[in-house]
């Protein structure tokens, strides 16, 4: 299936609002949290050296837990995201920027974020996972900047959709929304078929 996407300047740049301490989540809402994992709070303990990538994963796990705490009522609440909790949580990160999507556990949800790079072989990489029509769409894009953004639009859309739909359900309808959470970053949020979701954008205040 070909995914035709608009150029970068048509991407949504949603309004990120200060996040509430106790958010209320209805059935058809998606809460999308933006977290900048920088500053002293996120520095690893000097006595416990870890790789940069492992440090980012630890930070993401920590902030995921803190976000969930806002829905479950406290750090000691016996509620775990999963089939029995009523919550569905998706997380994706790139460099020091993370996105966390929270919804009621009523349909599949997928999320992907990437920093847009301009120095990779886009057409060669596209041959590995894009269909012929999408590869051609990328090939005839002459502007290097637009080519980079278009490639990562294809990439994030494909990844988010794959996360939202199991392989056995890949033919089912899927709502995908692309947006730019920060300059030089692109993201996509995918939901299994259903009514159009009401997405609220929360900015995590550390």
N, C-alpha and C positions, 0 to 999 in steps of 0.2 A: 504494500500500500504506500503510495507516494504521500509525503507530508509537505505541502506547500506552505511556506512561511513568509511573513512580511519582512522587509529590511529592518535594521536596528531602530530607526527613528519611529517605527510604529509599535515598538514594544511598550507595554504598560510600565509606568514607573509609579507604583501604587503609593498612597499616603500611609506612612507608617506612624501609628499612634502609640502613645505611652501605654504599656500593658497594664490591665487592672490586676490587683492583688488576688482577687477571687473571680476569675472569669466564669461567665455562665454560657454553656454550650448547648444549643438546641440541635435537633435532629439534622437539619439541613445546613448547618453552619460548619465552616472550616476556619479554625484559628491558625494563622501562619505567623510564627515567631521568628524575628531576625535577631541574631546574636553576634556581636563582634567580640571575638575571644582574644582580646588584647589587654595589656596593662598588668600591673603587679599581681592582681588577683589570680591571673591565669598562668603565672610563671611557675614552672615545676620546682620542687624542692631541690636545692643544690646538692643535698646529700643523696638524692635519688635520681641520678642522671638518666634521661631517656632520650630516644631519638626524637627529632622534631615531629615526625609523622605520628609516632606513638603518643607524644604529648598532646597533639591535636585530638586524637581519638579519646584520650582521657578527659580532655576539656569538654568534648561533645557529650560524652556519657554523663558528666557532672551536670551540664546545663540541661540535658534531657530530663534528668531526675528532678531538678529544681522546677522545670516547667510543669512536669506531671504533678508535683506537690501542690501547685496552685489549684489543680482540679480535684485532688483527692483529699484535701483538707489538712495535710501536714506530713512531715517526714516519716512518722510512725504509722500512717494509715495503711491498712492491709489491703490495698488495691493495686493490682499489677496490670498494666496494659496488656490486653489479650482478649480472647473470645468471651471471657466471663466478666470482664471489667466494664464493658460499655464504652471503652475508649480505643481509638485507633491512632497510633502515633507513627509518623514517618520523619526521618532525619536525614539531612544531606549537608555536607560541608565541603568547602574549597578554601584552601589556605586558612586564614583566621576568621572566615565568615561562615556561619552556620544558619540553616533554616530548619525549623521544626514545625510540622503540620500536625494538628490535633483535631480529631473529629469523633463523632459517635461511631461506634463500630457497626455500621450498616452497609458499607460498600468499600471495595478496595481503594486504596489511596497510594499514590506514588509521587516521589519528590526527587528532583535532581538540581544541583547548582554547580556551575563551573566558572572559573576565571577565563575570560577570553584571551587566548594567546594568538599572536600574529606570526609566529616563526616556526610553524609545523607544516608538514606536507599534507595539506587538507585533501587534495584530490586522491592521493594514494590511500590515506586513511579512510576516506569515504567509500572506497571500493570494497572495504571489508564489511560494511554493515548497511549501507544505503542501497535502495533499489535503483534501477537504471535511470528512471525519470529524475529522481532526486540528485543523483550523481551529475546528470547533465545540467540540471538547474544550478548546481554549484560550479560546474566547469565554465559556464557562460557568464558567470559573475566576474567582471574584470577588476573591479575595485578591490585591492587587497584587504582593506578594512571591512568592507561589506562582506567579502568572502569569509573572513574570519568569524564575523558575527553570525552569518547564515549557517556556517558549519556547526557552530556550537548551539544554535537554535535546533538544528536537526538532532544533534547529539543529546541535548537535555530532554527534548520532546520524546525521543525514542526510549531513553533510559527511564523517564518518569512513567511512560505508558507501560513498559515492561514490568515495572515494580507494582503497578496498580492491577495488572491482569496476569493471572497465572497462565503459563503456556497453553494449557488446555482450554482457556477462554480468550485467546488472543483475537478472535474474530468479533468479540462483543464490542458494543459501542463504548467509547471512552471520551470523556470531556477533558481536554488539555488546555491549560492556560499558561502562556509564556509571559515572562516579565523580567525586568532588570532590577534586582534588589539593591544594587549599588553600582556606581560607575565601574566599568570593566568586568562586571559579573552578569551572568545570564542564568535564569532558572526556569523550571517548568513544574507545574503541579498537575497531576493527572488523577481523575476520579472515574470509577466504574460508572456505567450508564445509570441515569436517574435524572431527577429534576436538577436544574442549574443550582449550584451551591452558592450560598451567601458566604463570601470569603472576607474575613476581617484580618487586618494586618497589624500585628503587635510588635513594637520595638522593645526588646528586653533592656531594662535599665539596671545596669550593674551597680 
